[in-house]
Amino acid sequence: MATGQGLAAALMRVDHPDHSVRRRARNALVVIYAILVIAVPATVALFFIPNGAEVALIAGGATVVMVLSVVLIRAGHVDLGLSLFFFVFIGSFLLSVLLTQDSRLVAVYFTMPVGIAGVTVDRRGLSIITTACVVLAVWSTLAYPIDTMITSFEVIVATLLLVAMALTASVLGLQGQRAETERADALAARLRTSNDELESRVAERTEQLQRALDRQEQLVAELAELSLRDPLTGLHNRRHADAELPRLASAADRHDQPMAMAMADLDHFKQVNDQHTYAVGDEVLRRFALILRQSTRSSDVVTRYGGEEFLILMPHTTIDQALVLCERIRQEVQQHDWSAVADGLAITVSIGLSDSVSSGGLVTLGADADSALHRAKREGRNRVVAAHRGSPPQGR
C-alpha cells in the first residue's frame, strides 16, 4: 500500500509555486490519466471494427500527445500542457467528424471538453474552450446534416443544451473550488497569524529568559566576587589569597621565576579600637588598604588576611625588590596624617618578608613570612624584616 501511495503521489506531483495552479493541474492530471486508461484499449479495439482504423490512428496520435501534455504539466508548464491537451482533445473529435462525415455524436463530443475545462482552466480559458466547442459543434452539424429522423436543428439544440449544462456544472464547480480555496486561504492566513503571534511570544519569552539568565549570571558573578572581597576595605580576602597563592607559587616554580610574600600587621591596633572606638579602627583599616593599593603593582595580590593583618603576594619579585616596596609602604603609613582620623592618633606597621628562592616550598614560604613578622614585632615593631636575613635598623 505504501508503494502504491508513493506512486500516486509521484504521478500527481506538479512543480509549480502557485497553489491554485497546482490544484488545477492535479485536476487535469486526474482527467488525462482517466482518458489515457480508456484511450489505450479503445485505440486497440478500434482497429478490429469495420472502418475503425482511421479513428484508431486519431485516437493513438491523441494518446501520444496527451502523454506529452502530462509531462509538461508535471514539469510546471501547466498552461502549455493544458493548451496542448485541449487542442488535441477537441481536434481529435473534429477529425472524427470530418473522417466519418457523421455529426450525430457532436453533442457528446464537444460537451466533454467544456466539462473538463471547468475544473482545469481559468475563466478566460473556459470561455475560449466553450466558444470553440459550440462553434465547432454547430458548424459540423450544418456541414454534415444527419440523414435520419433527427434534424440538424435538434442536434444543435441538444448540443447547446448539453454544453450549457456542462458549462453550468463547470462554473458551479469553479465557484465551489474558489470558495474552498478562499476558506483554505483564510484558514492558512489565520494559522500564519497565530504562528507569527506564537513565534513573537516565544521570541519575547526567550528574550526575557535570556535577560533573566544574564542577570542571574551577573548576580552569581557578583556574589562570587563578594565572597572573595573584604566588605570593609574592598581588598580581596583570605579565601582569595589561599586560592591565588598555590597558583602563583606553581607558576613561579614552573618558569623558574622569583616570588615574594609579605605579611603586614598594624602595630598596637587593639589599642586604637579601645582608645578611639571601633569606628576609628575601621577608618584606619580603610586608609591602610588605600595605601597598600597605591603602593603596590597591578600584578601584586593584596588581601586582608584577617583583622589587622594583610598579605601581599608579589610575583616576579626578588627579596631585594620586595624590601624596597615594603619599606615604602612602612614609610607611607608612618608619615600619613592619622590625626585627621582622630586627634593624637599615630599608626605604624610591621612587615615580615619571605621569598620562593630562600624558602623550601609553598608551606615554608608562608611560615617564613609569618616568622619574619613575629621577629619584626619582637624587635620593636615599625620595621620590615626579611626571613633568612639580618635585622634591619628600626624604622623612624
C-alpha positions as CSV (number, residue, x, y, z in Angstrom):
1,M,0.0,0.0,0.0
2,A,2.8,2.3,0.8
3,T,4.4,1.7,-2.6
4,G,1.0,2.5,-4.3
5,Q,0.6,5.7,-2.3
6,G,4.1,6.7,-3.2
7,L,3.5,6.1,-6.9
8,A,0.2,8.0,-6.8
9,A,2.0,11.0,-5.1
10,A,4.7,10.9,-7.7
11,L,2.2,10.8,-10.6
12,M,0.3,13.8,-9.1
13,R,3.3,15.9,-8.4
14,V,3.4,19.3,-10.1
15,D,6.4,21.5,-9.9
16,H,4.7,24.9,-9.7
17,P,4.9,27.5,-6.8
18,D,1.3,28.7,-7.1
19,H,-1.2,26.7,-5.0
20,S,-4.2,27.4,-7.3
21,V,-2.3,26.5,-10.4
22,R,-1.1,23.2,-8.8
23,R,-4.7,22.4,-7.9
24,R,-6.0,22.9,-11.5
25,A,-3.0,20.9,-12.8
26,R,-3.8,18.0,-10.5
27,N,-7.4,18.1,-11.6
28,A,-6.2,18.0,-15.2
29,L,-3.9,15.1,-14.5
30,V,-6.7,13.0,-12.9
31,V,-8.8,13.6,-16.1
32,I,-6.0,12.9,-18.5
33,Y,-4.9,9.8,-16.7
34,A,-8.5,8.5,-16.8
35,I,-8.7,9.3,-20.5
36,L,-5.4,7.5,-21.1
37,V,-6.6,4.4,-19.3
38,I,-9.7,4.3,-21.6
39,A,-7.9,5.5,-24.7
40,V,-5.3,2.8,-24.9
41,P,-7.6,-0.2,-25.0
42,A,-10.1,1.7,-27.1
43,T,-7.5,2.5,-29.7
44,V,-6.6,-1.2,-30.0
45,A,-10.3,-2.1,-30.2
46,L,-11.0,0.4,-32.9
47,F,-8.6,-1.4,-35.3
48,F,-10.8,-4.5,-35.2
49,I,-14.1,-2.9,-36.1
50,P,-15.1,-2.0,-39.7
51,N,-13.9,1.4,-40.9
52,G,-12.3,2.0,-37.5
53,A,-8.6,2.1,-38.5
54,E,-8.7,5.9,-39.2
55,V,-10.4,6.7,-35.9
56,A,-7.9,4.3,-34.2
57,L,-5.0,6.3,-35.7
58,I,-6.5,9.5,-34.5
59,A,-7.0,8.1,-31.0
60,G,-3.5,6.7,-30.9
61,G,-2.0,10.0,-32.0
62,A,-4.1,11.9,-29.5
63,T,-2.9,9.5,-26.8
64,V,0.7,10.1,-27.5
65,V,0.2,13.9,-27.5
66,M,-1.7,13.6,-24.2
67,V,1.2,11.8,-22.6
68,L,3.4,14.8,-23.7
69,S,0.9,17.2,-22.1
70,V,1.2,15.2,-18.8
71,V,5.0,15.6,-18.9
72,L,4.6,19.4,-19.5
73,I,2.0,19.8,-16.7
74,R,4.1,17.8,-14.1
75,A,7.2,19.9,-15.1
76,G,5.3,23.1,-14.2
77,H,4.4,24.2,-17.7
78,V,0.7,24.0,-16.8
79,D,-0.7,26.4,-19.3
80,L,1.2,24.9,-22.2
81,G,0.4,21.4,-21.2
82,L,-3.4,22.2,-20.8
83,S,-3.4,24.1,-24.1
84,L,-1.9,21.1,-25.9
85,F,-4.3,18.7,-24.2
86,F,-7.5,20.7,-25.2
87,F,-6.2,21.3,-28.7
88,V,-5.6,17.6,-29.2
89,F,-8.8,16.6,-27.4
90,I,-11.1,18.9,-29.3
91,G,-9.1,18.3,-32.6
92,S,-9.5,14.5,-32.4
93,F,-13.3,14.9,-32.1
94,L,-13.3,17.3,-35.0
95,L,-11.2,14.9,-37.1
96,S,-13.6,12.0,-36.2
97,V,-16.5,14.0,-37.6
98,L,-14.6,15.0,-40.7
99,L,-13.5,11.5,-41.4
100,T,-16.8,9.8,-40.7
101,Q,-18.8,12.8,-42.0
102,D,-21.3,12.0,-39.3
103,S,-22.4,14.6,-36.8
104,R,-24.7,12.6,-34.7
105,L,-22.4,12.5,-31.7
106,V,-21.2,16.1,-31.8
107,A,-23.4,16.9,-28.8
108,V,-21.4,14.4,-26.8
109,Y,-18.0,15.1,-28.4
110,F,-18.0,18.8,-27.8
111,T,-19.7,18.8,-24.4
112,M,-16.9,16.8,-22.7
113,P,-14.1,19.4,-23.2
114,V,-16.4,22.1,-21.6
115,G,-17.0,19.9,-18.5
116,I,-13.3,19.1,-18.2
117,A,-12.3,22.8,-18.7
118,G,-14.4,23.8,-15.7
119,V,-12.0,22.2,-13.2
120,T,-8.8,22.6,-15.1
121,V,-8.5,26.1,-16.6
122,D,-9.3,29.7,-15.5
123,R,-12.3,31.7,-16.6
124,R,-10.7,33.0,-19.7
125,G,-9.7,29.5,-20.8
126,L,-13.2,28.2,-20.1
127,S,-14.7,30.9,-22.2
128,I,-12.4,30.2,-25.1
129,I,-13.0,26.4,-25.0
130,T,-16.8,26.8,-24.6
131,T,-17.0,29.2,-27.6
132,A,-14.8,26.9,-29.7
133,C,-16.8,23.8,-28.8
134,V,-20.1,25.5,-29.6
135,V,-18.9,26.9,-32.9
136,L,-17.3,23.5,-34.0
137,A,-20.5,21.6,-33.0
138,V,-22.8,23.9,-34.9
139,W,-20.5,24.1,-37.9
140,S,-20.0,20.3,-38.1
141,T,-23.8,19.7,-37.7
142,L,-24.5,22.1,-40.5
143,A,-21.7,20.8,-42.7
144,Y,-22.7,17.2,-42.3
145,P,-26.5,17.1,-42.0
146,I,-27.9,14.0,-40.4
147,D,-29.9,11.8,-42.9
148,T,-32.2,10.4,-40.2
149,M,-35.4,11.3,-38.4
150,I,-33.3,13.6,-36.3
151,T,-32.8,17.0,-37.8
152,S,-29.7,19.1,-37.7
153,F,-31.6,21.7,-35.6
154,E,-32.4,19.1,-33.0
155,V,-28.7,18.1,-32.8
156,I,-27.7,21.7,-32.5
157,V,-30.2,22.3,-29.8
158,A,-29.1,19.2,-28.0
159,T,-25.5,20.2,-28.3
160,L,-26.2,23.7,-26.9
161,L,-28.2,22.3,-24.0
162,L,-25.5,19.8,-23.1
163,V,-22.8,22.4,-23.4
164,A,-24.9,24.8,-21.3
165,M,-25.3,22.0,-18.7
166,A,-21.6,21.3,-18.7
167,L,-20.8,25.0,-18.6
168,T,-23.2,25.4,-15.6
169,A,-21.7,22.5,-13.8
170,S,-18.2,23.8,-14.6
171,V,-19.0,27.3,-13.3
172,L,-20.6,25.9,-10.2
173,G,-17.6,23.7,-9.7
174,L,-15.2,26.6,-10.1
175,Q,-17.2,28.6,-7.6
176,G,-17.2,25.7,-5.2
177,Q,-13.4,25.3,-5.6
178,R,-12.9,29.1,-5.3
179,A,-15.0,29.1,-2.1
180,E,-13.0,26.2,-0.7
181,T,-9.8,27.9,-1.8
182,E,-10.8,31.1,-0.1
183,R,-11.7,29.2,3.1
184,A,-8.4,27.4,2.9
185,D,-6.6,30.6,2.3
186,A,-8.4,32.3,5.2
187,L,-7.6,29.3,7.5
188,A,-4.0,29.4,6.3
189,A,-3.9,33.2,7.0
190,R,-5.3,32.7,10.5
191,L,-2.7,29.9,11.0
192,R,0.1,32.1,9.8
193,T,-1.2,34.9,12.1
194,S,-1.4,32.6,15.0
195,N,2.0,31.2,14.2
196,D,3.5,34.7,13.9
197,E,1.9,35.6,17.2
198,L,3.2,32.4,18.8
199,E,6.7,33.0,17.4
200,S,6.6,36.6,18.6
201,R,5.6,35.4,22.1
202,V,8.3,32.7,22.1
203,A,10.9,35.2,21.0
204,E,9.7,37.6,23.7
205,R,9.7,34.9,26.3
206,T,13.1,33.7,25.1
207,E,14.5,37.2,25.3
208,Q,13.0,37.6,28.8
209,L,14.5,34.3,29.8
210,Q,17.9,35.3,28.3
211,R,17.8,38.6,30.2
212,A,16.9,36.7,33.4
213,L,19.8,34.2,32.8
214,D,22.2,37.1,32.1
215,R,21.1,38.8,35.2
216,Q,21.4,35.6,37.2
217,E,24.9,35.0,35.8
218,Q,25.8,38.6,36.7
219,L,24.4,38.2,40.2
220,V,26.3,34.9,40.6
221,A,29.5,36.6,39.4
222,E,28.9,39.5,41.8
223,L,28.2,37.1,44.6
224,A,31.3,35.1,43.8
225,E,33.3,38.3,43.8
226,L,31.7,39.5,47.0
227,S,32.7,36.2,48.6
228,L,36.3,36.9,47.8
229,R,36.2,40.6,48.9
230,D,36.5,42.2,52.3
231,P,33.5,44.5,52.6
232,L,35.3,47.0,54.9
233,T,38.5,47.6,52.9
234,G,37.4,46.5,49.4
235,L,40.5,44.3,49.2
236,H,40.4,40.6,48.5
237,N,40.0,38.4,51.5
238,R,41.8,35.3,52.8
239,R,39.8,32.9,50.7
240,H,41.1,34.6,47.6
241,A,44.7,34.6,48.9
242,D,44.5,30.9,49.7
243,A,43.4,30.2,46.1
244,E,45.9,32.5,44.4
245,L,49.0,31.5,46.5
246,P,49.3,27.9,45.1
247,R,48.7,29.2,41.5
248,L,51.3,31.9,41.7
249,A,53.8,29.7,43.5
250,S,53.3,26.9,40.9
251,A,53.8,29.4,38.1
252,A,57.0,30.8,39.7
253,D,58.4,27.3,40.1
254,R,57.4,26.2,36.6
255,H,59.1,29.2,34.9
256,D,61.9,29.4,37.4
257,Q,61.0,32.9,38.5
258,P,61.2,34.5,42.0
259,M,58.1,35.4,44.1
260,A,57.9,37.3,47.3
261,M,55.4,37.3,50.1
262,A,54.8,40.0,52.8
263,M,52.7,39.7,55.9
264,A,51.9,43.2,57.3
265,D,50.3,43.9,60.7
266,L,49.3,47.2,62.1
267,D,51.1,47.9,65.4
268,H,49.0,48.0,68.6
269,F,45.8,48.1,66.6
270,K,43.8,46.8,69.6
271,Q,44.7,50.0,71.5
272,V,43.3,52.0,68.6
273,N,39.9,50.3,69.0
274,D,40.0,50.6,72.8
275,Q,41.1,54.2,72.9
276,H,39.4,55.7,69.8
277,T,36.3,53.4,69.2
278,Y,35.8,50.7,66.5
279,A,34.7,53.3,64.0
280,V,38.1,54.9,64.1
281,G,39.7,51.5,63.8
282,D,37.6,50.8,60.7
283,E,38.7,54.0,59.2
284,V,42.3,53.2,59.9
285,L,41.9,49.9,58.1
286,R,40.3,51.5,55.1
287,R,43.1,54.1,54.9
288,F,45.8,51.5,55.3
289,A,44.1,49.4,52.5
290,L,44.3,52.5,50.2
291,I,48.0,53.0,51.0
292,L,48.6,49.3,50.0
293,R,46.7,49.7,46.7
294,Q,48.6,52.8,45.8
295,S,52.0,51.4,46.8
296,T,51.7,48.0,45.0
297,R,51.6,47.0,41.4
298,S,48.6,45.7,39.5
299,S,50.2,42.2,39.3
300,D,50.5,42.0,43.1
301,V,47.8,40.3,45.1
302,V,46.8,42.4,48.1
303,T,44.4,40.8,50.7
304,R,43.1,41.5,54.1
305,Y,44.1,38.2,55.7
306,G,42.3,38.7,59.0
307,G,41.7,41.5,61.5
308,E,44.6,44.0,61.1
309,E,46.8,41.5,59.3
310,F,47.3,41.9,55.5
311,L,49.0,39.7,52.9
312,I,50.9,40.8,49.8
313,L,51.9,38.3,47.1
314,M,54.4,39.7,44.6
315,P,55.1,37.5,41.6
316,H,58.3,38.1,39.5
317,T,59.8,39.9,42.5
318,T,63.1,39.2,44.3
319,I,63.6,39.6,48.0
320,D,65.5,42.8,47.5
321,Q,62.8,44.3,45.3
322,A,60.2,43.3,47.9
323,L,62.2,45.0,50.6
324,V,62.2,48.3,48.7
325,L,58.4,48.1,48.1
326,C,57.6,47.1,51.7
327,E,59.8,49.8,53.1
328,R,58.0,52.4,51.0
329,I,54.7,51.1,52.5
330,R,56.1,51.3,56.0
331,Q,57.2,54.9,55.5
332,E,53.8,55.9,53.9
333,V,52.0,54.5,56.9
334,Q,54.3,56.2,59.4
335,Q,54.1,59.6,57.6
336,H,50.4,59.5,57.0
337,D,48.3,62.2,58.7
338,W,46.3,60.0,61.1
339,S,45.3,63.0,63.2
340,A,42.6,63.6,60.5
341,V,41.0,60.4,61.7
342,A,41.4,61.0,65.5
343,D,43.4,63.6,67.5
344,G,46.8,62.3,68.6
345,L,46.4,59.1,66.5
346,A,49.7,57.6,65.1
347,I,49.9,54.4,63.2
348,T,52.8,52.2,62.2
349,V,53.1,48.8,60.6
350,S,55.4,45.8,60.9
351,I,56.1,43.7,57.9
352,G,57.6,40.2,57.5
353,L,59.0,39.1,54.2
354,S,59.9,35.7,52.6
355,D,60.7,34.6,49.0
356,S,60.4,31.5,47.0
357,V,64.2,31.3,46.4
358,S,65.1,31.1,50.1
359,S,62.1,29.2,51.3
360,G,61.7,25.5,50.8
361,G,58.3,25.5,49.2
362,L,54.7,26.8,49.5
363,V,54.2,25.9,53.1
364,T,57.6,27.2,54.1
365,L,57.0,30.4,52.2
366,G,54.0,31.4,54.3
367,A,55.6,30.1,57.5
368,D,58.8,32.1,56.8
369,A,56.8,35.3,56.2
370,D,54.9,34.8,59.4
371,S,58.0,34.1,61.3
372,A,59.7,37.3,60.0
373,L,56.6,39.3,61.0
374,H,56.9,38.0,64.6
375,R,60.5,38.9,64.6
376,A,59.7,42.4,63.5
377,K,57.3,42.7,66.4
378,R,59.8,41.3,68.9
379,E,62.5,43.7,67.7
380,G,60.4,46.8,68.3
381,R,57.7,46.9,65.5
382,N,57.6,49.6,62.8
383,R,60.1,47.7,60.6
384,V,60.4,45.4,57.7
385,V,62.1,42.0,58.3
386,A,63.1,39.5,55.7
387,A,63.4,35.9,56.6
388,H,66.9,34.4,56.4
389,R,68.4,37.9,56.7
390,G,69.8,40.0,59.5
391,S,67.6,42.5,61.3
392,P,67.3,46.0,59.7
393,P,67.6,49.2,61.7
394,Q,64.5,50.3,63.4
395,G,62.2,52.5,61.3
396,R,61.9,56.1,62.2
